Amino acid sequence: MPADGLRLEDVTLVRGTRRVFEGLTLHLTERRIGLVGDNGAGKSSLFRLLCGLDRPDAGRVRVHGLDTVSERRQLPRHIGLMFQNPDDQIVFPTVAEELAFSLTAQGAPRAEARAEAKEFLAQRGLADWAARAVGELSQGQRQQVCLLALQICSPRTLLLDEPFASLDLPSQARLSAQLAATEQQVVVSTHQLDTVRDFERVLWLADGQVRADGPGPVVCAAYADDVRARAEADSQRHGALHA
């Protein structure tokens, strides 16, 4: 991954009266990066900043050298976001049309895009998916379509927001294999620590700050220990109140 990577420089993000981030600085260049932390820690907000969906109130965000505010229109060629719920992302009724839309959105002629989408599926052993109705696919299959729709455009970075949240074990295994096979930089936000435990870098976000940043096994273990400690403390308080 090029040295420029993903950069946040002294970023502040405010929503209403809440400061989601204040003075956040990060430089993300590793091929596989995980984001862990409680709900509300800032994981999805970080993704929205990187994709240009949110503007920083202070500081600067750059994606492979592009400023996410002044050069926002160029971002889709370099970074793609997969939402937690595939139904929030899928637009077209068939798989081939959904993949082709990713290409036409970047200026490809419709017929050319549709042919490329079919070839892209065939190369992955999914030729029979081209004409399938998205509405008839399982949750895991729709999630797979969303990832394919990002990959067909070959952005340098993929951001995946809770991609394993609603998948059964076989679907999780297929998605993990799909991610392992991709050459792009992948950043995964998840509550399922096993899916990022072996990543070269994991960030633990807490209250808009980086609580820990390091190898996956180390950071995941620290976060899991913290969750257990808080759960035990809550249990003890609950017991004392009812003693």
Secondary structure, 3 states (H helix, E strand, C coil): CCCCCEEEEEEEEEECCEEEEEEEEEEECCCEEEEECCCCCCHHHHHHHHCCCCCCCEEEEEECCEECCCCHHHHHHCEEEECCCHHHCCCCCEHHHHHHHHHHCCCCCHHHHHHHHHHHHHHCCCHHHCCCEHHHCCHHHHHHHHHHHHHCCCCCEEEEECCCCCCCHHHHHHHHHHHHHCCCEEEEECCCHHHCCCCCEEEEEECCEEEEEECHHHHHHHHHHHHHHHHHHHHHHHHHHCC
